[in-house]
Amino acid sequence: MHVLIWVAVGVLAGWAAGLLMKGRDYGVAGNLILGLIGSLVGGWVLALLGYNAPSDLLRHAAVSLLGAMFVLGVARLGSGAARVQRTQ
């Protein structure tokens, strides 16, 4: 059951990150996949900082959203989309 919640929250976090971050879009599927990866990254960073996994849905969603935004930003930097926007 926890895996289904993780997947659902990660997908929603990817969708929300795509809406919150202006610029190049990876499409619905790309943003959802980046959201899933971001959910993992957010949890991993929290574990490195010594925090336990979020116990309630709201905290889990916040960690997933921040992780998804981070992963989306890194993906944009890697693709060169950020450089193009700064010059316009």
C-alpha positions as CSV (number, residue, x, y, z in Angstrom):
1,M,0.0,0.0,0.0
2,H,2.9,2.4,0.8
3,V,4.3,1.9,-2.7
4,L,0.9,3.0,-4.3
5,I,0.8,6.1,-2.1
6,W,4.4,6.9,-3.0
7,V,3.7,6.5,-6.7
8,A,0.5,8.6,-6.5
9,V,2.2,11.4,-4.6
10,G,5.3,11.3,-6.8
11,V,3.1,11.6,-9.9
12,L,1.2,14.5,-8.5
13,A,4.4,16.2,-7.4
14,G,5.8,15.9,-10.9
15,W,2.7,17.4,-12.3
16,A,2.7,20.3,-9.8
17,A,6.5,20.9,-10.3
18,G,5.8,21.2,-14.1
19,L,3.2,23.8,-13.4
20,L,5.2,25.8,-10.8
21,M,8.4,25.9,-12.8
22,K,8.1,28.0,-15.9
23,G,10.1,27.2,-19.0
24,R,10.7,24.2,-21.1
25,D,8.2,21.4,-20.4
26,Y,8.9,17.7,-20.7
27,G,5.2,16.9,-21.3
28,V,2.9,15.2,-19.0
29,A,4.7,11.8,-19.1
30,G,8.1,13.4,-18.7
31,N,7.0,15.5,-15.7
32,L,5.4,12.6,-14.1
33,I,8.5,10.4,-14.4
34,L,10.6,13.3,-13.1
35,G,8.2,13.6,-10.2
36,L,8.6,9.9,-9.3
37,I,12.4,10.3,-9.4
38,G,12.1,13.6,-7.4
39,S,10.1,11.8,-4.8
40,L,13.0,9.4,-4.3
41,V,15.6,12.2,-4.3
42,G,13.6,14.1,-1.7
43,G,13.4,11.1,0.6
44,W,17.1,10.3,0.1
45,V,18.2,13.9,0.9
46,L,16.1,13.8,4.0
47,A,17.7,10.6,5.1
48,L,21.1,12.0,4.5
49,L,20.2,15.0,6.7
50,G,19.1,12.6,9.5
51,Y,15.4,12.9,9.2
52,N,13.0,10.0,9.1
53,A,10.7,9.4,6.3
54,P,7.6,11.7,6.4
55,S,4.8,10.1,8.4
56,D,1.8,11.9,7.1
57,L,0.6,12.6,3.6
58,L,1.1,16.3,3.6
59,R,4.8,16.1,4.6
60,H,5.4,13.3,2.1
61,A,3.8,15.5,-0.6
62,A,6.0,18.5,0.3
63,V,9.2,16.4,0.2
64,S,8.1,14.9,-3.1
65,L,7.3,18.3,-4.6
66,L,10.7,19.8,-3.5
67,G,12.5,16.8,-4.9
68,A,10.6,16.9,-8.1
69,M,11.4,20.6,-8.6
70,F,15.1,19.9,-7.9
71,V,15.2,17.0,-10.4
72,L,13.3,19.1,-13.0
73,G,15.7,22.0,-12.6
74,V,18.7,19.7,-13.0
75,A,17.1,18.1,-16.1
76,R,16.6,21.5,-17.6
77,L,20.2,22.5,-16.8
78,G,21.4,19.3,-18.5
79,S,19.4,19.9,-21.6
80,G,20.4,23.5,-22.0
81,A,16.9,24.9,-21.6
82,A,17.9,27.1,-18.8
83,R,20.6,28.8,-20.8
84,V,18.2,29.6,-23.6
85,Q,15.7,31.3,-21.3
86,R,18.2,33.5,-19.7
87,T,19.3,35.0,-23.0
88,Q,15.7,36.0,-24.0
